[in-house]
Amino acid sequence: MERRGLPPHRQPAGALGRPCSTTTAERLRAAGFAEVETGLHAAPTVLPDADEYRAFLANVIFGAHLARLPDNGPRQVFVEALTEQAAADDPPFWLDYWRLNLRGRRRSSVLG
């Protein structure tokens, strides 16, 4: 959804722009896949230090969203604030990370 008059970095992006397992399964079926299975998999992640945590947030978790900000200053402030908060967690630098797993078979074409 685009909102008129808002600069690109202020446009809504949805819940991190990632579809749920049900939506993903529907998209796979619409693209011609059969025997589709999707599901979330808990993958709690503890990163070893602030530098790796910061890089993971900036490149994996928030990369697309940070790219929408007009300059690097706000990006760094945001990621640094989250990194400082994570340093105080027990254990430090822990992420409640979830993966979306997909499986399906491409339907074979039948020529008649």
Helices and strands as residue ranges (DSSP letters): G 8-10, H 21-30, E 33-42, E 45-46, H 50-56, I 57-61, H 63-67, H 72-87, E 94-95, E 98-106
